[in-house]
Amino acid sequence: MKYIMKNRDLTVGSITGGLWVFAVPLMLGNIMQQLYILADT
């Protein structure tokens, strides 16, 4: 199995683009966790 390594240089480019790359997965994970908690209750 081949692993693809994606290097992202956060020192170049727009700041907001780099923040979105990290923020969106965190927000989606939080939403999924809240849905699990809601279903568990």
N, CA, C and O atoms as CSV, one atom per row, in Angstrom:
chain,resi,resn,atom,element,x,y,z
A,1,MET,N,N,0.843,-1.171,0.000
A,1,MET,CA,C,0.000,0.000,0.000
A,1,MET,C,C,0.891,1.237,0.000
A,1,MET,O,O,1.825,1.337,0.796
A,2,LYS,N,N,0.606,2.155,-0.875
A,2,LYS,CA,C,1.401,3.374,-0.969
A,2,LYS,C,C,0.779,4.468,-0.118
A,2,LYS,O,O,-0.434,4.675,-0.123
A,3,TYR,N,N,1.638,5.158,0.608
A,3,TYR,CA,C,1.194,6.298,1.396
A,3,TYR,C,C,1.576,7.569,0.665
A,3,TYR,O,O,2.712,7.729,0.218
A,4,ILE,N,N,0.619,8.465,0.549
A,4,ILE,CA,C,0.866,9.743,-0.105
A,4,ILE,C,C,1.079,10.792,0.977
A,4,ILE,O,O,0.187,11.058,1.783
A,5,MET,N,N,2.249,11.376,0.986
A,5,MET,CA,C,2.565,12.414,1.958
A,5,MET,C,C,2.325,13.764,1.300
A,5,MET,O,O,2.920,14.077,0.269
A,6,LYS,N,N,1.455,14.555,1.899
A,6,LYS,CA,C,1.206,15.897,1.394
A,6,LYS,C,C,1.826,16.885,2.365
A,6,LYS,O,O,1.420,16.973,3.523
A,7,ASN,N,N,2.793,17.611,1.893
A,7,ASN,CA,C,3.422,18.638,2.715
A,7,ASN,C,C,2.744,19.967,2.444
A,7,ASN,O,O,2.572,20.365,1.292
A,8,ARG,N,N,2.361,20.647,3.508
A,8,ARG,CA,C,1.716,21.946,3.372
A,8,ARG,C,C,2.550,22.968,4.127
A,8,ARG,O,O,2.701,22.890,5.346
A,9,ASP,N,N,3.080,23.915,3.392
A,9,ASP,CA,C,3.903,24.964,3.997
A,9,ASP,C,C,2.993,26.103,4.447
A,9,ASP,O,O,2.426,26.820,3.622
A,10,LEU,N,N,2.861,26.259,5.746
A,10,LEU,CA,C,1.961,27.275,6.288
A,10,LEU,C,C,2.602,28.650,6.347
A,10,LEU,O,O,1.960,29.619,6.753
A,11,THR,N,N,3.868,28.741,5.943
A,11,THR,CA,C,4.533,30.046,5.980
A,11,THR,C,C,4.326,30.830,4.689
A,11,THR,O,O,4.687,32.005,4.622
A,12,VAL,N,N,3.759,30.210,3.673
A,12,VAL,CA,C,3.482,30.912,2.419
A,12,VAL,C,C,1.997,30.783,2.101
A,12,VAL,O,O,1.329,29.850,2.547
A,13,GLY,N,N,1.507,31.717,1.338
A,13,GLY,CA,C,0.100,31.691,0.961
A,13,GLY,C,C,-0.766,32.431,1.959
A,13,GLY,O,O,-0.275,33.128,2.848
A,14,SER,N,N,-2.071,32.263,1.789
A,14,SER,CA,C,-2.998,32.994,2.651
A,14,SER,C,C,-3.135,32.315,4.012
A,14,SER,O,O,-3.064,31.092,4.131
A,15,ILE,N,N,-3.329,33.125,5.002
A,15,ILE,CA,C,-3.500,32.617,6.366
A,15,ILE,C,C,-4.852,31.925,6.502
A,15,ILE,O,O,-4.956,30.868,7.124
A,16,THR,N,N,-5.875,32.520,5.926
A,16,THR,CA,C,-7.215,31.959,6.070
A,16,THR,C,C,-7.325,30.586,5.411
A,16,THR,O,O,-8.031,29.715,5.919
A,17,GLY,N,N,-6.645,30.386,4.303
A,17,GLY,CA,C,-6.680,29.073,3.653
A,17,GLY,C,C,-6.078,27.999,4.530
A,17,GLY,O,O,-6.614,26.894,4.622
A,18,GLY,N,N,-4.966,28.314,5.178
A,18,GLY,CA,C,-4.336,27.358,6.087
A,18,GLY,C,C,-5.191,27.070,7.303
A,18,GLY,O,O,-5.246,25.938,7.783
A,19,LEU,N,N,-5.859,28.103,7.800
A,19,LEU,CA,C,-6.729,27.896,8.963
A,19,LEU,C,C,-7.919,27.021,8.618
A,19,LEU,O,O,-8.316,26.171,9.415
A,20,TRP,N,N,-8.488,27.217,7.448
A,20,TRP,CA,C,-9.636,26.408,7.040
A,20,TRP,C,C,-9.273,24.935,6.891
A,20,TRP,O,O,-10.078,24.053,7.190
A,21,VAL,N,N,-8.049,24.681,6.424
A,21,VAL,CA,C,-7.610,23.291,6.256
A,21,VAL,C,C,-7.613,22.564,7.598
A,21,VAL,O,O,-7.933,21.377,7.658
A,22,PHE,N,N,-7.264,23.259,8.665
A,22,PHE,CA,C,-7.259,22.645,9.987
A,22,PHE,C,C,-8.616,22.738,10.677
A,22,PHE,O,O,-8.974,21.846,11.447
A,23,ALA,N,N,-9.375,23.794,10.417
A,23,ALA,CA,C,-10.617,24.031,11.147
A,23,ALA,C,C,-11.759,23.146,10.671
A,23,ALA,O,O,-12.550,22.675,11.489
A,24,VAL,N,N,-11.863,22.910,9.380
A,24,VAL,CA,C,-13.001,22.149,8.849
A,24,VAL,C,C,-13.040,20.713,9.393
A,24,VAL,O,O,-14.107,20.279,9.827
A,25,PRO,N,N,-11.940,19.958,9.395
A,25,PRO,CA,C,-12.023,18.619,9.989
A,25,PRO,C,C,-12.363,18.633,11.476
A,25,PRO,O,O,-13.056,17.740,11.964
A,26,LEU,N,N,-11.876,19.648,12.200
A,26,LEU,CA,C,-12.217,19.749,13.613
A,26,LEU,C,C,-13.710,20.009,13.802
A,26,LEU,O,O,-14.344,19.416,14.675
A,27,MET,N,N,-14.266,20.897,12.983
A,27,MET,CA,C,-15.693,21.191,13.085
A,27,MET,C,C,-16.538,19.972,12.718
A,27,MET,O,O,-17.537,19.684,13.378
A,28,LEU,N,N,-16.140,19.263,11.672
A,28,LEU,CA,C,-16.890,18.063,11.275
A,28,LEU,C,C,-16.807,16.988,12.349
A,28,LEU,O,O,-17.798,16.311,12.622
A,29,GLY,N,N,-15.657,16.825,12.952
A,29,GLY,CA,C,-15.521,15.858,14.038
A,29,GLY,C,C,-16.381,16.226,15.231
A,29,GLY,O,O,-16.965,15.355,15.876
A,30,ASN,N,N,-16.458,17.517,15.524
A,30,ASN,CA,C,-17.283,17.978,16.632
A,30,ASN,C,C,-18.763,17.718,16.346
A,30,ASN,O,O,-19.498,17.290,17.235
A,31,ILE,N,N,-19.195,17.968,15.133
A,31,ILE,CA,C,-20.587,17.723,14.759
A,31,ILE,C,C,-20.915,16.238,14.863
A,31,ILE,O,O,-21.973,15.865,15.368
A,32,MET,N,N,-19.996,15.386,14.379
A,32,MET,CA,C,-20.233,13.946,14.455
A,32,MET,C,C,-20.292,13.484,15.915
A,32,MET,O,O,-21.104,12.624,16.256
A,33,GLN,N,N,-19.457,14.037,16.760
A,33,GLN,CA,C,-19.475,13.677,18.175
A,33,GLN,C,C,-20.781,14.111,18.828
A,33,GLN,O,O,-21.344,13.372,19.636
A,34,GLN,N,N,-21.261,15.284,18.492
A,34,GLN,CA,C,-22.523,15.763,19.061
A,34,GLN,C,C,-23.696,14.903,18.598
A,34,GLN,O,O,-24.619,14.646,19.371
A,35,LEU,N,N,-23.666,14.460,17.346
A,35,LEU,CA,C,-24.727,13.574,16.841
A,35,LEU,C,C,-24.691,12.231,17.562
A,35,LEU,O,O,-25.738,11.660,17.867
A,36,TYR,N,N,-23.497,11.727,17.834
A,36,TYR,CA,C,-23.386,10.467,18.574
A,36,TYR,C,C,-23.930,10.609,19.990
A,36,TYR,O,O,-24.648,9.737,20.479
A,37,ILE,N,N,-23.585,11.707,20.640
A,37,ILE,CA,C,-24.079,11.952,21.991
A,37,ILE,C,C,-25.592,12.093,21.994
A,37,ILE,O,O,-26.264,11.583,22.891
A,38,LEU,N,N,-26.128,12.777,21.003
A,38,LEU,CA,C,-27.577,12.953,20.898
A,38,LEU,C,C,-28.272,11.607,20.703
A,38,LEU,O,O,-29.301,11.342,21.325
A,39,ALA,N,N,-27.716,10.762,19.847
A,39,ALA,CA,C,-28.312,9.445,19.603
A,39,ALA,C,C,-28.170,8.542,20.822
A,39,ALA,O,O,-29.019,7.686,21.069
A,40,ASP,N,N,-27.103,8.732,21.578
A,40,ASP,CA,C,-26.862,7.897,22.757
A,40,ASP,C,C,-27.819,8.217,23.885
A,40,ASP,O,O,-28.127,7.356,24.710
A,41,THR,N,N,-28.291,9.452,23.924
A,41,THR,CA,C,-29.231,9.816,24.992
A,41,THR,C,C,-30.571,9.348,24.587
A,41,THR,O,O,-31.540,9.536,25.323
